[in-house]
Amino acid sequence: MTDQVIKLWRENSPEDSGEYKDSIQVINPAEAGHAMVGATADHANLVEYGTEKTPEFAPMRRTIEQLNGQAS
């Protein structure tokens, strides 16, 4: 499942330098069926939520919404 999450999250991410996409990885390995995936780039929050001068890209939110839609 983590591979699917990472792939979809990267597809939903802006291209730019690729640093953000490359930072999406498993942060905590699976334990009892649960793992944590996240973006570790220093500017990850700026990509997700935007700033006064840059738009909100929200790749994490869009990924969660897409995966929740698959669960139904």
C-alpha atoms as an extended CHARMM CRD file, in Angstrom:
* protein
*
        72  EXT
         1         1  MET       CA              0.0000000000        0.0000000000        0.0000000000  PROA      1               0.0000000000
         2         2  THR       CA              2.8170000000        2.4440000000        0.7660000000  PROA      2               0.0000000000
         3         3  ASP       CA              4.0990000000        2.0870000000       -2.8030000000  PROA      3               0.0000000000
         4         4  GLN       CA              0.6470000000        3.0600000000       -4.1010000000  PROA      4               0.0000000000
         5         5  VAL       CA              0.4820000000        6.0650000000       -1.7480000000  PROA      5               0.0000000000
         6         6  ILE       CA              3.9480000000        7.2810000000       -2.7410000000  PROA      6               0.0000000000
         7         7  LYS       CA              3.2370000000        6.8570000000       -6.4660000000  PROA      7               0.0000000000
         8         8  LEU       CA             -0.0800000000        8.7220000000       -6.2930000000  PROA      8               0.0000000000
         9         9  TRP       CA              1.3360000000       11.4880000000       -4.0520000000  PROA      9               0.0000000000
        10        10  ARG       CA              4.1850000000       12.0510000000       -6.5060000000  PROA      10              0.0000000000
        11        11  GLU       CA              1.7190000000       12.1770000000       -9.4070000000  PROA      11              0.0000000000
        12        12  ASN       CA             -0.2390000000       14.8780000000       -7.5350000000  PROA      12              0.0000000000
        13        13  SER       CA              2.9020000000       16.9260000000       -6.7840000000  PROA      13              0.0000000000
        14        14  PRO       CA              4.2370000000       19.9290000000       -8.7190000000  PROA      14              0.0000000000
        15        15  GLU       CA              7.3110000000       19.2410000000      -10.8610000000  PROA      15              0.0000000000
        16        16  ASP       CA              9.7110000000       22.1680000000      -10.2900000000  PROA      16              0.0000000000
        17        17  SER       CA             13.1250000000       20.8160000000       -9.2310000000  PROA      17              0.0000000000
        18        18  GLY       CA             11.8780000000       17.3740000000       -8.2400000000  PROA      18              0.0000000000
        19        19  GLU       CA             13.2450000000       17.8200000000       -4.7240000000  PROA      19              0.0000000000
        20        20  TYR       CA              9.7650000000       17.7050000000       -3.1870000000  PROA      20              0.0000000000
        21        21  LYS       CA              8.7410000000       14.5910000000       -5.1590000000  PROA      21              0.0000000000
        22        22  ASP       CA             11.9870000000       12.8540000000       -4.2540000000  PROA      22              0.0000000000
        23        23  SER       CA             11.3720000000       13.5600000000       -0.5640000000  PROA      23              0.0000000000
        24        24  ILE       CA              8.1100000000       11.5730000000       -0.4470000000  PROA      24              0.0000000000
        25        25  GLN       CA              8.9640000000        8.3380000000        1.3220000000  PROA      25              0.0000000000
        26        26  VAL       CA              8.0860000000        5.9060000000        4.0900000000  PROA      26              0.0000000000
        27        27  ILE       CA              8.8730000000        7.6860000000        7.3470000000  PROA      27              0.0000000000
        28        28  ASN       CA              7.8410000000        4.9040000000        9.7450000000  PROA      28              0.0000000000
        29        29  PRO       CA              7.8120000000        1.3320000000        8.4060000000  PROA      29              0.0000000000
        30        30  ALA       CA              4.7290000000       -0.8320000000        8.6620000000  PROA      30              0.0000000000
        31        31  GLU       CA              3.9000000000       -2.0200000000       12.1400000000  PROA      31              0.0000000000
        32        32  ALA       CA              0.6380000000       -3.8390000000       12.8680000000  PROA      32              0.0000000000
        33        33  GLY       CA             -0.5230000000       -3.0000000000        9.3500000000  PROA      33              0.0000000000
        34        34  HSD       CA              0.1140000000        0.7470000000        9.6080000000  PROA      34              0.0000000000
        35        35  ALA       CA              2.9340000000        2.7810000000        8.0630000000  PROA      35              0.0000000000
        36        36  MET       CA              3.5620000000        6.5080000000        7.7280000000  PROA      36              0.0000000000
        37        37  VAL       CA              4.4090000000        8.1970000000        4.4400000000  PROA      37              0.0000000000
        38        38  GLY       CA              5.4600000000       11.8330000000        4.2960000000  PROA      38              0.0000000000
        39        39  ALA       CA              7.3490000000       14.5160000000        2.4140000000  PROA      39              0.0000000000
        40        40  THR       CA             10.6070000000       15.4170000000        4.1350000000  PROA      40              0.0000000000
        41        41  ALA       CA             11.6690000000       18.3920000000        1.9760000000  PROA      41              0.0000000000
        42        42  ASP       CA             12.2100000000       21.5880000000        3.9670000000  PROA      42              0.0000000000
        43        43  HSD       CA              9.5390000000       23.3250000000        1.9020000000  PROA      43              0.0000000000
        44        44  ALA       CA              6.8920000000       20.5430000000        2.1270000000  PROA      44              0.0000000000
        45        45  ASN       CA              4.4470000000       22.6780000000        4.1420000000  PROA      45              0.0000000000
        46        46  LEU       CA              4.7520000000       25.4970000000        1.6130000000  PROA      46              0.0000000000
        47        47  VAL       CA              3.9060000000       23.1130000000       -1.2410000000  PROA      47              0.0000000000
        48        48  GLU       CA              0.9350000000       21.6880000000        0.6450000000  PROA      48              0.0000000000
        49        49  TYR       CA             -0.5780000000       24.8630000000        2.0870000000  PROA      49              0.0000000000
        50        50  GLY       CA              0.8780000000       27.6640000000       -0.0510000000  PROA      50              0.0000000000
        51        51  THR       CA              1.9540000000       31.1240000000        1.0840000000  PROA      51              0.0000000000
        52        52  GLU       CA              0.8230000000       34.6600000000        0.4420000000  PROA      52              0.0000000000
        53        53  LYS       CA              2.7770000000       34.5790000000       -2.8280000000  PROA      53              0.0000000000
        54        54  THR       CA              2.4700000000       30.9470000000       -3.9330000000  PROA      54              0.0000000000
        55        55  PRO       CA             -0.5910000000       28.7830000000       -4.5020000000  PROA      55              0.0000000000
        56        56  GLU       CA             -1.6860000000       25.8440000000       -2.3890000000  PROA      56              0.0000000000
        57        57  PHE       CA             -0.8430000000       22.6780000000       -4.3410000000  PROA      57              0.0000000000
        58        58  ALA       CA             -2.1860000000       20.2700000000       -1.6750000000  PROA      58              0.0000000000
        59        59  PRO       CA             -0.7430000000       17.0410000000       -3.1090000000  PROA      59              0.0000000000
        60        60  MET       CA             -1.1090000000       15.2260000000        0.2320000000  PROA      60              0.0000000000
        61        61  ARG       CA             -4.7600000000       16.2530000000        0.6150000000  PROA      61              0.0000000000
        62        62  ARG       CA             -5.5860000000       15.2690000000       -2.9680000000  PROA      62              0.0000000000
        63        63  THR       CA             -3.8960000000       11.8910000000       -2.4820000000  PROA      63              0.0000000000
        64        64  ILE       CA             -5.8930000000       11.2160000000        0.6920000000  PROA      64              0.0000000000
        65        65  GLU       CA             -9.1270000000       12.2000000000       -1.0530000000  PROA      65              0.0000000000
        66        66  GLN       CA             -8.3690000000        9.9200000000       -4.0080000000  PROA      66              0.0000000000
        67        67  LEU       CA             -7.5120000000        6.9770000000       -1.7570000000  PROA      67              0.0000000000
        68        68  ASN       CA            -10.6100000000        7.5060000000        0.3800000000  PROA      68              0.0000000000
        69        69  GLY       CA            -12.6860000000        7.4410000000       -2.7990000000  PROA      69              0.0000000000
        70        70  GLN       CA            -11.1960000000        4.0460000000       -3.6700000000  PROA      70              0.0000000000
        71        71  ALA       CA            -12.1210000000        2.6440000000       -0.2600000000  PROA      71              0.0000000000
        72        72  SER       CA            -15.8580000000        2.9810000000       -0.8180000000  PROA      72              0.0000000000
